[in-house]
Amino acid sequence: MGLEKLQIRPLKADLSETGEVIEAMYNPNEFTIETRNQFQRSAIPGLPVPVTQFVSGQTQTISLSLFFDTYEKAEDVRNHTAKVVNLLKINKEIHAPPVCLFLWGGSIAGDKAKFKGVIDSVSQKFTMFLDSGIPVRATLTVSISEFKTITEQLKELGLESADRTKHRVFKIGESLWLIAHEEYGDAARWREIAIANNIDNPRLVKPGRELTIPPLE
């Protein structure tokens, strides 16, 4: 039994499937998945070493090569490659290139592996031509970035949205700029906390005081 071919399924604005399926002529021999995190290092008054703060995960990316060959049919291979390249064009319904669902292979349970993302770039390389000059063999190098909505990410992590008001108790050794760094990733936003709590002098906040952390705007 042959390996099931990689499929690309463009999605609608509500992320439901359109029913369109673009199928690779041959499965990629390999693909690369890259996952990174972003950290911010900020200098805090009174501390000798900048504080390292996790900012966010970076977009997961996949790079793969798709092979197309229409030599035996003497057909222009661009009839097939154009379907992938066209996914870079702006969709008139959503005013942006479409989010796509990529499916390939199968797991032990028999389900296809899935990756939802947008195509960042496509590089086309034509390597065989008919006497007429029509290309009949091509390799597409495709770069894809993961796509997730804010709702999906918060649901996965079980986190509250950053635009919601929070409350925390001021502890010994803390400062408003340290709290701003932890809550917002920006120590300079301590003034927003001071204003929200009617604090005139940030150096005179007493331990045990409950602070309101205003939402990001």
C-alpha distance (Angstrom), angle and dihedral (degrees) to the residues before:
residue distance angle dihedral
M1 . . .
G2 3.81 . .
L3 3.76 125.2 .
E4 3.80 113.1 -91.9
K5 3.78 111.7 -109.1
L6 3.78 122.6 -109.7
Q7 3.80 112.2 -98.9
I8 3.81 131.3 -156.4
R9 3.80 116.1 -158.7
P10 3.85 117.7 -173.0
L11 3.81 114.0 -141.6
K12 3.79 132.5 -141.9
A13 3.81 125.7 -117.9
D14 3.83 90.1 -87.9
L15 3.84 88.5 50.0
S16 3.78 93.3 -111.2
E17 3.80 117.6 134.7
T18 3.79 120.8 -90.9
G19 3.78 93.6 -152.0
E20 3.81 91.9 -116.4
V21 3.81 114.9 127.7
I22 3.80 124.9 -167.9
E23 3.78 111.1 -165.9
A24 3.79 126.7 -161.7
M25 3.80 114.2 -123.8
Y26 3.81 89.9 -138.3
N27 3.80 129.9 15.0
P28 3.81 116.6 -111.6
N29 3.80 114.9 -100.5
E30 3.79 90.3 -138.9
F31 3.79 142.0 -7.8
T32 3.79 135.0 -162.6
I33 3.82 126.0 -131.2
E34 3.80 118.0 -163.4
T35 3.81 123.4 -168.0
R36 3.81 123.8 -179.8
N37 3.82 141.0 169.6
Q38 3.80 128.8 -141.4
F39 3.80 121.2 -137.0
Q40 3.80 129.5 -175.7
R41 3.80 123.6 -150.2
S42 3.79 115.3 -155.2
A43 3.80 131.5 -178.5
I44 3.82 112.0 -124.6
P45 3.84 119.3 -159.8
G46 3.81 109.9 -104.1
L47 3.81 96.7 17.1
P48 3.84 121.2 106.1
V49 3.80 96.0 -149.0
P50 3.82 127.8 47.1
V51 3.80 114.3 -107.4
T52 3.79 115.3 -113.3
Q53 3.79 111.8 -138.6
F54 3.78 127.4 -174.8
V55 3.80 107.4 -124.3
S56 3.78 105.1 177.7
G57 3.72 146.1 -51.4
Q58 3.77 114.6 -87.5
T59 3.78 123.3 -121.5
Q60 3.78 111.1 -81.2
T61 3.80 110.5 -124.6
I62 3.78 134.3 -160.9
S63 3.80 125.0 -159.0
L64 3.79 120.8 -167.2
S65 3.80 142.0 156.1
L66 3.80 122.5 -127.9
F67 3.81 119.6 -158.3
F68 3.82 122.9 -149.5
D69 3.82 126.2 -175.2
T70 3.81 125.9 175.5
Y71 3.81 98.5 159.3
E72 3.81 96.0 118.1
K73 3.80 91.0 51.9
A74 3.83 92.4 43.0
E75 3.80 86.4 -133.8
D76 3.81 126.6 147.4
V77 3.81 103.8 -99.8
R78 3.81 89.7 -149.4
N79 3.81 87.9 76.0
H80 3.81 85.2 73.1
T81 3.80 102.9 32.3
A82 3.81 92.2 50.1
K83 3.80 90.0 66.1
V84 3.80 89.6 63.5
V85 3.81 95.7 40.0
N86 3.81 91.0 50.8
L87 3.81 89.5 63.2
L88 3.82 86.1 76.2
K89 3.80 90.5 63.4
I90 3.80 123.3 96.3
N91 3.78 113.8 -95.6
K92 3.82 109.7 -134.2
E93 3.81 91.9 -142.1
I94 3.82 97.1 56.1
H95 3.84 98.9 21.0
A96 3.79 90.4 -127.8
P97 3.81 138.4 71.1
P98 3.81 109.6 -73.9
V99 3.77 126.0 -96.7
C100 3.80 107.6 -121.2
L101 3.76 137.5 -157.0
F102 3.81 113.6 -134.4
L103 3.80 117.3 -159.2
W104 3.77 129.0 -179.5
G105 3.80 144.1 154.9
G106 3.76 118.8 -9.3
S107 3.77 140.4 -98.3
I108 3.79 128.2 -124.4
A109 3.80 87.3 -88.8
G110 3.79 89.4 55.4
D111 3.80 96.8 -110.6
K112 3.79 121.6 130.5
A113 3.78 119.8 -110.4
K114 3.82 110.1 -108.8
F115 3.78 134.3 -153.2
K116 3.80 124.1 175.9
G117 3.77 114.5 -155.7
V118 3.78 151.3 114.5
I119 3.78 127.0 -95.9
D120 3.80 110.6 -112.7
S121 3.79 98.9 -177.1
V122 3.79 143.8 -6.3
S123 3.80 123.6 -158.7
Q124 3.83 115.8 -164.7
K125 3.79 123.2 -154.1
F126 3.82 118.5 -176.7
T127 3.80 113.3 -160.7
M128 3.84 107.4 169.5
F129 3.79 133.1 42.3
L130 3.79 138.2 -176.2
D131 3.80 119.1 -121.1
S132 3.79 86.1 -97.6
G133 3.81 90.2 60.8
I134 3.80 95.1 -109.5
P135 3.84 110.8 142.7
V136 3.80 114.6 -122.8
R137 3.80 102.9 171.3
A138 3.80 128.6 49.3
T139 3.77 143.7 160.9
L140 3.80 120.8 -149.0
T141 3.79 119.1 -158.3
V142 3.78 105.6 -155.8
S143 3.81 128.9 -168.4
I144 3.82 117.0 -162.1
S145 3.81 129.2 -172.5
E146 3.79 122.6 -154.2
F147 3.81 117.2 -109.0
K148 3.80 123.6 -151.9
T149 3.79 129.7 159.3
I150 3.81 120.7 -128.7
T151 3.81 89.3 -111.2
E152 3.80 91.9 54.0
Q153 3.79 92.7 49.7
L154 3.81 95.5 47.3
K155 3.79 90.4 47.7
E156 3.81 91.8 51.7
L157 3.81 93.3 49.1
G158 3.80 96.9 37.4
L159 3.81 89.4 -129.6
E160 3.77 131.2 146.4
S161 3.77 118.9 -119.2
A162 3.82 116.3 -91.9
D163 3.80 89.7 -127.5
R164 3.82 93.3 69.0
T165 3.79 124.4 96.7
K166 3.81 114.2 -107.1
H167 3.79 135.1 -167.2
R168 3.80 129.2 -147.4
V169 3.79 137.6 166.6
F170 3.80 118.0 -113.7
K171 3.81 109.3 -119.7
I172 3.82 134.4 -158.4
G173 3.79 110.0 -83.5
E174 3.79 94.6 22.4
S175 3.79 127.2 118.5
L176 3.78 133.1 -167.3
W177 3.79 91.8 -112.0
L178 3.80 91.0 52.1
I179 3.80 90.1 50.2
A180 3.81 90.4 47.7
H181 3.79 88.9 51.7
E182 3.80 92.2 50.8
E183 3.80 95.7 43.9
Y184 3.80 101.4 36.4
G185 3.79 104.8 16.7
D186 3.82 87.5 -121.1
A187 3.82 121.1 92.1
A188 3.82 90.8 -166.0
R189 3.82 90.0 70.7
W190 3.83 92.6 71.9
R191 3.81 88.1 107.7
E192 3.80 90.7 68.1
I193 3.80 89.5 57.9
A194 3.82 91.4 45.7
I195 3.81 92.4 51.3
A196 3.81 93.0 46.5
N197 3.82 90.0 53.8
N198 3.84 98.7 38.5
I199 3.80 91.8 -116.3
D200 3.81 113.4 163.4
N201 3.81 97.6 178.9
P202 3.83 114.9 33.2
R203 3.83 90.5 -163.9
L204 3.80 92.9 62.5
V205 3.81 99.6 57.8
K206 3.82 108.5 130.7
P207 3.82 121.8 -134.2
G208 3.79 112.2 -105.1
R209 3.79 95.0 37.6
E210 3.78 114.1 133.2
L211 3.79 111.9 -128.2
T212 3.77 129.8 -158.8
I213 3.80 111.8 -136.3
P214 3.81 106.4 -153.7
P215 3.81 119.4 -140.1
L216 3.78 122.6 -99.6
E217 3.78 114.6 -97.6
